[in-house]
Amino acid sequence: MKKKLSIILACIMLVGVLGGCGNSFDTSAYLKALLDNSYMNDSSQLVSMKIATADEASELYEEGLDDVVDAMLEGIYGLTDEEEEQWRQVMADVLAGAKYTVGESEKQDDGSYVVTVTYQKMNVYGPAMEACMEMAVEQNAEWQTAYNNGEEIPSDEEMMVWAAMALKDCVEESLKNVTYGEEQTLTVKIRLDDNVWSPSMSDIEKLGTALFDSEAMN
């Protein structure tokens, strides 16, 4: 659960190899299409640019969302299918809350393009972790009292499931009053290799980390 969420754009690595080619290719629109599909589950621009079909775009989004949930639940076992689906919906809501604006692109001397992205960091995990820690302290005190009294307490697996679902509830609650940081910018390089447009994955990972306060999960 503590892994940073730079993998939220894992699907871009797949769709990047499907990018269009040609000197008139709109790299800003291309990047926006990738981001919108990855975060908002909005494939309209991806489809209109003929980078992917609606079904392909949906599959890419679902695969990316699966990666996010897997990262959040890494090392957690014992969850039911229903509980995992609840986590999945919460993480879809987190991704949909990303705030970014894709700006103009500038051609570089090597033929690549640099696209400026303006974004605001979403403060969702910090408040969630703080609330979850308070819940955990109270719950652990209850379990300790029960143990001292010779009463049955949950197994390690049950405690793990409780912690995972408590965090899910706290993230869900945090989303109701989420705040954002001030506007900042970063750039994403897009280059044409072997007639295929692809974004710099290091830049994509930086953006994925910058959009959320994922450092609070460390």
Salt bridges, closest charged atoms under 4 A:
ASP36 OD2 - LYS32 NZ 2.55
GLU62 OE1 - ARG88 NH2 2.50
ASP66 OD1 - ARG88 NH2 2.85
GLU74 OE1 - LYS3 NZ 3.64
ASP110 OD2 - LYS189 NZ 3.90
ASP110 OD2 - ARG191 NH1 3.57
ASP169 OD1 - LYS168 NZ 2.79
GLU172 OE1 - LYS168 NZ 3.58
GLU173 OE1 - LYS176 NZ 3.18
ASP193 OD1 - ARG191 NE 3.36
GLU215 OE1 - LYS121 NZ 3.57
